[in-house]
């Protein structure tokens, strides 16, 4: 065989392997998972998010009381960035960030679902140069009455410790750190340091959990409570610009 023909065969085989991986990890395995572990289905606990396939995701462990504009300004003041939506371009950018160890401050976060819809807002704070490791949180606005009189946003905060393959489906994903309470406290702590939170209170969450697993199959533990921060006047009067 000529060198050119060898390269064509190699690219063809690579294409077949890639297509097979995508078909198995992104279509076949997520459907089969639903029959694999009924005990982890979301309806058993309403304070847990889910993936698009109905696989339980990260639990609700944080909340904020305030308007959308207040939340955006508060995170901007605390040094967090708004995450981009998942698109082909943003997916390529985050991949290059990890591979080339370069910054991607508004890297996308994968969609999770709560009360039937994906997150309304998402924020992140990188650890190191690239998007390989980062603190991140997703928020959903709810119709639940809240202390302080403003809208209640429930969220899920976790620490991305590195990129890898999902233990459940084999899809490319970030693996999370197991200590969800530490990440919950970091989110509210950063907002407090920035003068954005006037008070806090706790609400019941997923319940004390030592052997939880999220949508990527990553283990986690938590005391099962959600820490809610009430955004104070400082978040409204802040001169910080609105993050994109």
C-alpha positions in Angstrom: 0.0 0.0 0.0 1.1 3.6 -0.7 1.5 6.0 2.2 -1.6 8.0 1.0 -3.7 4.9 1.0 -2.5 3.9 4.4 -3.5 7.3 5.7 -7.0 7.0 4.1 -7.5 3.6 5.8 -6.3 5.0 9.1 -8.7 7.9 8.9 -11.5 5.6 7.9 -10.9 3.3 10.9 -10.6 6.3 13.2 -13.9 7.6 11.9 -15.6 4.3 12.4 -14.3 4.0 16.0 -15.4 7.6 16.7 -18.9 7.0 15.3 -19.2 3.8 17.3 -18.1 5.6 20.5 -20.6 8.4 20.0 -23.4 6.0 19.2 -22.8 3.8 22.2 -22.0 6.6 24.8 -24.4 9.2 23.7 -27.4 7.2 22.5 -27.3 3.5 23.5 -25.9 3.5 27.0 -28.1 6.4 28.3 -31.2 4.5 27.3 -29.9 1.2 28.8 -29.0 3.0 32.0 -32.7 3.5 32.8 -33.0 -0.2 33.3 -29.7 -0.5 35.1 -30.3 1.1 38.4 -33.9 2.1 39.3 -32.9 3.1 42.8 -31.1 6.2 41.5 -34.1 7.6 39.6 -34.9 11.2 40.4 -38.6 10.9 41.4 -37.4 9.2 44.7 -36.0 12.6 45.8 -37.2 15.9 44.4 -34.1 17.8 45.7 -31.9 16.2 43.1 -31.2 17.4 39.5 -31.1 15.1 36.6 -29.4 14.7 33.2 -31.4 14.9 30.0 -31.7 11.1 30.1 -33.2 11.1 33.6 -30.0 10.0 35.4 -29.8 11.7 38.8 -27.3 14.5 38.8 -25.9 16.8 41.5 -28.2 17.5 44.5 -29.6 20.9 45.3 -27.3 22.3 48.0 -27.5 26.1 47.7 -30.0 28.9 47.1 -30.3 32.6 46.6 -33.1 35.1 47.3 -33.1 38.0 44.8 -33.7 39.0 41.2 -31.8 37.7 38.2 -30.1 41.0 37.9 -29.0 40.9 41.5 -27.6 37.4 41.2 -25.6 38.3 38.0 -24.2 41.5 39.7 -23.4 39.6 42.9 -21.4 36.9 41.2 -19.6 39.5 39.1 -18.7 41.3 42.3 -17.4 38.1 43.8 -15.1 37.3 40.9 -17.2 34.6 39.3 -17.9 34.4 35.6 -21.2 33.6 33.8 -20.9 30.3 31.9 -21.5 30.2 28.2 -24.2 28.0 26.7 -23.1 24.6 25.3 -22.5 25.1 21.6 -20.1 23.5 19.1 -17.8 26.5 19.4 -17.9 26.7 23.2 -17.3 22.9 23.4 -14.3 23.2 21.2 -13.0 26.2 23.2 -13.2 24.3 26.5 -11.5 21.3 25.0 -8.6 23.4 23.8 -8.5 25.1 27.2 -7.9 21.7 28.9 -5.6 20.3 26.3 -3.5 23.4 25.9 -3.7 24.5 29.5 -5.0 28.0 28.6 -7.8 30.1 30.2 -11.5 29.8 29.3 -13.2 32.0 31.9 -16.7 31.5 30.5 -16.4 27.8 29.6 -19.8 26.1 29.3 -21.3 23.8 31.9 -23.3 20.8 30.8 -27.1 21.1 31.2 -28.8 19.6 34.2 -32.6 19.6 34.8 -34.7 20.6 37.8 -38.4 20.7 37.8 -38.4 19.7 34.2 -36.1 22.4 32.8 -32.4 23.1 32.5 -30.6 25.7 34.6 -31.5 29.3 34.2 -28.1 30.6 35.3 -24.7 29.1 35.7 -21.4 30.6 37.1 -17.9 29.4 37.5 -14.5 30.3 39.0 -11.5 28.5 37.5 -8.8 26.9 39.6 -5.5 27.2 37.8 -5.0 28.3 34.2 -7.5 26.1 32.3 -11.1 25.0 32.6 -9.9 21.5 33.7 -10.6 22.4 37.3 -13.2 24.9 38.4 -15.8 25.8 41.0 -19.2 26.0 39.4 -22.9 26.4 40.3 -26.2 26.2 38.4 -29.4 28.0 39.4 -33.1 27.5 38.7 -35.7 30.1 39.6 -38.6 28.6 41.6 -42.1 29.7 42.5 -41.4 28.7 46.2 -42.0 31.6 48.7 -38.7 32.7 50.2 -37.5 34.6 53.3 -36.6 38.2 52.4 -39.5 38.6 49.9 -37.6 38.1 46.7 -37.7 35.1 44.2 -36.1 31.9 45.5 -33.4 30.4 43.2 -32.3 26.9 44.1 -28.9 25.7 42.9 -26.4 22.9 42.7 -22.8 23.7 43.5 -19.9 21.3 42.9 -16.1 21.3 42.2 -14.9 20.0 38.8 -11.7 18.2 39.6 -10.8 17.2 36.1 -12.0 16.0 32.7 -12.7 12.3 32.0 -15.3 9.8 31.0 -18.6 9.3 32.7 -18.8 6.2 34.8 -22.4 5.6 33.8 -22.3 6.4 30.0 -18.7 6.8 28.9 -19.4 10.4 27.7 -16.8 13.1 28.0 -17.5 15.0 31.2 -16.0 16.8 34.2 -15.6 14.6 37.3 -16.7 16.4 40.5 -15.1 16.4 43.9 -17.0 14.4 46.6 -17.3 17.1 49.2 -20.4 19.1 48.1 -20.8 20.9 51.4 -17.4 22.6 50.9 -18.4 23.9 47.5 -21.8 25.1 48.9 -20.0 27.0 51.6 -17.5 28.4 49.1 -20.2 29.9 46.9 -22.0 31.6 49.8 -18.7 32.6 51.4 -17.5 34.3 48.3 -20.7 36.3 47.9 -20.5 37.3 51.6 -16.9 38.5 51.2 -18.0 40.6 48.3 -20.7 42.2 50.5 -23.6 40.7 48.5 -25.3 38.6 51.1 -27.3 40.2 54.0 -28.3 36.9 55.7 -28.4 33.2 55.3 -30.6 30.3 56.4 -30.9 26.6 55.8 -33.6 24.5 54.1 -33.9 20.7 53.9 -32.1 19.3 50.8 -31.4 15.8 49.7 -30.8 14.6 53.2 -27.6 13.3 54.8 -25.9 11.2 52.1 -22.6 9.4 52.3 -22.7 7.3 49.1 -24.4 9.5 46.6 -23.5 9.4 42.9 -24.2 12.1 40.3 -25.0 12.0 36.6 -21.4 11.0 35.7 -21.3 8.3 38.4 -19.0 10.3 40.6 -19.4 9.7 44.3 -20.3 12.5 46.7 -21.2 13.1 50.3 -23.2 15.9 52.0 -25.0 16.7 55.2 -28.1 17.1 53.0 -28.9 20.7 53.7 -29.2 23.6 51.3 -27.7 27.0 52.4 -29.7 30.0 51.1 -28.2 33.5 50.9 -30.5 36.5 50.9 -29.0 39.2 48.6 -28.8 42.5 50.3 -28.9 46.1 49.1 -25.2 46.0 48.3 -26.0 43.7 45.3 -28.4 46.3 43.9 -26.2 49.3 44.4 -23.0 47.7 43.4 -21.1 49.5 40.6 -19.9 46.2 39.1 -20.9 45.6 35.5 -23.2 42.8 34.5 -21.3 39.7 33.4 -22.2 38.3 30.0 
